[in-house]
Amino acid sequence: MSDCCTPDGSCHTTSESTVVYKVNGVGSAHCQGVVTRAVEALDDIKSVQVGTGTGLVTVTTTTVPDEALDKLIATTVDEAGYGYAGRADG
C-alpha cells in the first residue's frame, strides 16, 4: 500500500481542471513568458500554456474553475500589462 492510500485501501487523488482564456496582446515569445510566469505564480495553478499570436491561455488548476478564478486570472493578466478577454469558447 502506498502512502497515498488510506487503511481501507481507498486512494486520495488530486482533481485537476483545465480552462482556456483569451488574452489580447500576446504577440511574441517575451509576452508569452510574461503571461506564463504571472499566471503560474498563482496558488493552485498546476500548469500554464500560452499560445503566441493566438492569445489562448490554457490553465490547469487543482481548483474548480469558477468566477473567483476567472477574476483572479483577469486581475493577474491585467497587472502583467495584457488584456484579459474572458474564457475562450469551447
ChimeraX commands (.cxc) that place a marker at each C-alpha (Angstrom):
marker #1 position 0.00,0.00,0.00 radius 0.5
marker #1 position 1.44,3.38,-0.96 radius 0.5
marker #1 position 1.47,6.49,1.20 radius 0.5
marker #1 position -1.46,7.97,-0.71 radius 0.5
marker #1 position -3.85,5.25,0.34 radius 0.5
marker #1 position -5.95,5.06,3.48 radius 0.5
marker #1 position -6.04,1.91,5.62 radius 0.5
marker #1 position -9.25,0.82,3.87 radius 0.5
marker #1 position -7.41,0.87,0.52 radius 0.5
marker #1 position -9.01,3.97,-0.97 radius 0.5
marker #1 position -6.59,6.41,-2.51 radius 0.5
marker #1 position -6.64,10.17,-2.46 radius 0.5
marker #1 position -6.32,11.74,-5.87 radius 0.5
marker #1 position -5.80,15.34,-6.77 radius 0.5
marker #1 position -8.53,16.62,-9.01 radius 0.5
marker #1 position -7.43,18.85,-11.85 radius 0.5
marker #1 position -9.44,21.05,-14.18 radius 0.5
marker #1 position -8.45,22.85,-17.35 radius 0.5
marker #1 position -9.87,26.13,-18.61 radius 0.5
marker #1 position -8.87,28.25,-21.61 radius 0.5
marker #1 position -8.82,32.05,-21.53 radius 0.5
marker #1 position -8.30,34.62,-24.26 radius 0.5
marker #1 position -5.65,37.28,-23.63 radius 0.5
marker #1 position -5.01,40.17,-26.00 radius 0.5
marker #1 position -1.51,41.41,-26.78 radius 0.5
marker #1 position 0.46,38.15,-26.65 radius 0.5
marker #1 position 2.41,38.62,-29.86 radius 0.5
marker #1 position 5.90,37.38,-29.04 radius 0.5
marker #1 position 7.84,34.83,-27.02 radius 0.5
marker #1 position 8.60,37.60,-24.50 radius 0.5
marker #1 position 4.87,38.28,-24.00 radius 0.5
marker #1 position 4.23,34.56,-23.75 radius 0.5
marker #1 position 6.82,34.29,-20.96 radius 0.5
marker #1 position 5.43,37.26,-19.03 radius 0.5
marker #1 position 1.88,35.90,-19.04 radius 0.5
marker #1 position 3.03,32.36,-18.25 radius 0.5
marker #1 position 5.11,33.45,-15.24 radius 0.5
marker #1 position 2.38,35.72,-13.90 radius 0.5
marker #1 position -0.33,33.06,-14.01 radius 0.5
marker #1 position 1.96,30.22,-12.84 radius 0.5
marker #1 position 2.72,32.21,-9.68 radius 0.5
marker #1 position -0.90,31.93,-8.53 radius 0.5
marker #1 position -1.90,29.40,-5.88 radius 0.5
marker #1 position -3.45,26.14,-7.10 radius 0.5
marker #1 position -2.16,26.55,-10.67 radius 0.5
marker #1 position -0.53,23.35,-11.93 radius 0.5
marker #1 position 0.44,24.46,-15.43 radius 0.5
marker #1 position 0.01,27.25,-17.96 radius 0.5
marker #1 position 0.37,27.15,-21.74 radius 0.5
marker #1 position 0.22,30.43,-23.67 radius 0.5
marker #1 position -0.20,30.50,-27.43 radius 0.5
marker #1 position 1.86,33.23,-29.08 radius 0.5
marker #1 position -0.28,35.08,-31.60 radius 0.5
marker #1 position -3.49,33.31,-30.60 radius 0.5
marker #1 position -3.57,34.65,-27.06 radius 0.5
marker #1 position -5.10,31.41,-25.85 radius 0.5
marker #1 position -4.02,30.67,-22.29 radius 0.5
marker #1 position -4.66,27.11,-21.12 radius 0.5
marker #1 position -4.65,26.86,-17.34 radius 0.5
marker #1 position -4.64,23.60,-15.39 radius 0.5
marker #1 position -5.69,24.10,-11.79 radius 0.5
marker #1 position -6.35,21.99,-8.71 radius 0.5
marker #1 position -9.49,24.02,-8.01 radius 0.5
marker #1 position -12.81,24.16,-9.81 radius 0.5
marker #1 position -12.60,26.92,-12.44 radius 0.5
marker #1 position -15.23,29.33,-11.20 radius 0.5
marker #1 position -15.96,33.05,-11.27 radius 0.5
marker #1 position -13.41,33.69,-8.49 radius 0.5
marker #1 position -10.66,32.05,-10.56 radius 0.5
marker #1 position -11.74,34.00,-13.64 radius 0.5
marker #1 position -11.46,37.27,-11.70 radius 0.5
marker #1 position -8.06,36.29,-10.31 radius 0.5
marker #1 position -6.77,35.43,-13.79 radius 0.5
marker #1 position -8.22,38.70,-15.15 radius 0.5
marker #1 position -6.52,40.79,-12.48 radius 0.5
marker #1 position -3.21,38.95,-12.87 radius 0.5
marker #1 position -3.20,39.30,-16.66 radius 0.5
marker #1 position -4.19,42.98,-16.49 radius 0.5
marker #1 position -1.45,43.69,-13.91 radius 0.5
marker #1 position 1.06,41.99,-16.23 radius 0.5
marker #1 position 0.10,44.52,-18.92 radius 0.5
marker #1 position -2.11,42.40,-21.15 radius 0.5
marker #1 position -5.80,42.48,-21.97 radius 0.5
marker #1 position -7.97,39.79,-20.39 radius 0.5
marker #1 position -10.77,38.93,-22.82 radius 0.5
marker #1 position -12.56,36.19,-20.87 radius 0.5
marker #1 position -12.91,32.47,-21.31 radius 0.5
marker #1 position -12.36,31.17,-24.80 radius 0.5
marker #1 position -15.28,29.42,-26.43 radius 0.5
marker #1 position -15.01,25.65,-26.12 radius 0.5
marker link #1:1,2 radius 0.2
marker link #1:2,3 radius 0.2
marker link #1:3,4 radius 0.2
marker link #1:4,5 radius 0.2
marker link #1:5,6 radius 0.2
marker link #1:6,7 radius 0.2
marker link #1:7,8 radius 0.2
marker link #1:8,9 radius 0.2
marker link #1:9,10 radius 0.2
marker link #1:10,11 radius 0.2
marker link #1:11,12 radius 0.2
marker link #1:12,13 radius 0.2
marker link #1:13,14 radius 0.2
marker link #1:14,15 radius 0.2
marker link #1:15,16 radius 0.2
marker link #1:16,17 radius 0.2
marker link #1:17,18 radius 0.2
marker link #1:18,19 radius 0.2
marker link #1:19,20 radius 0.2
marker link #1:20,21 radius 0.2
marker link #1:21,22 radius 0.2
marker link #1:22,23 radius 0.2
marker link #1:23,24 radius 0.2
marker link #1:24,25 radius 0.2
marker link #1:25,26 radius 0.2
marker link #1:26,27 radius 0.2
marker link #1:27,28 radius 0.2
marker link #1:28,29 radius 0.2
marker link #1:29,30 radius 0.2
marker link #1:30,31 radius 0.2
marker link #1:31,32 radius 0.2
marker link #1:32,33 radius 0.2
marker link #1:33,34 radius 0.2
marker link #1:34,35 radius 0.2
marker link #1:35,36 radius 0.2
marker link #1:36,37 radius 0.2
marker link #1:37,38 radius 0.2
marker link #1:38,39 radius 0.2
marker link #1:39,40 radius 0.2
marker link #1:40,41 radius 0.2
marker link #1:41,42 radius 0.2
marker link #1:42,43 radius 0.2
marker link #1:43,44 radius 0.2
marker link #1:44,45 radius 0.2
marker link #1:45,46 radius 0.2
marker link #1:46,47 radius 0.2
marker link #1:47,48 radius 0.2
marker link #1:48,49 radius 0.2
marker link #1:49,50 radius 0.2
marker link #1:50,51 radius 0.2
marker link #1:51,52 radius 0.2
marker link #1:52,53 radius 0.2
marker link #1:53,54 radius 0.2
marker link #1:54,55 radius 0.2
marker link #1:55,56 radius 0.2
marker link #1:56,57 radius 0.2
marker link #1:57,58 radius 0.2
marker link #1:58,59 radius 0.2
marker link #1:59,60 radius 0.2
marker link #1:60,61 radius 0.2
marker link #1:61,62 radius 0.2
marker link #1:62,63 radius 0.2
marker link #1:63,64 radius 0.2
marker link #1:64,65 radius 0.2
marker link #1:65,66 radius 0.2
marker link #1:66,67 radius 0.2
marker link #1:67,68 radius 0.2
marker link #1:68,69 radius 0.2
marker link #1:69,70 radius 0.2
marker link #1:70,71 radius 0.2
marker link #1:71,72 radius 0.2
marker link #1:72,73 radius 0.2
marker link #1:73,74 radius 0.2
marker link #1:74,75 radius 0.2
marker link #1:75,76 radius 0.2
marker link #1:76,77 radius 0.2
marker link #1:77,78 radius 0.2
marker link #1:78,79 radius 0.2
marker link #1:79,80 radius 0.2
marker link #1:80,81 radius 0.2
marker link #1:81,82 radius 0.2
marker link #1:82,83 radius 0.2
marker link #1:83,84 radius 0.2
marker link #1:84,85 radius 0.2
marker link #1:85,86 radius 0.2
marker link #1:86,87 radius 0.2
marker link #1:87,88 radius 0.2
marker link #1:88,89 radius 0.2
marker link #1:89,90 radius 0.2
view
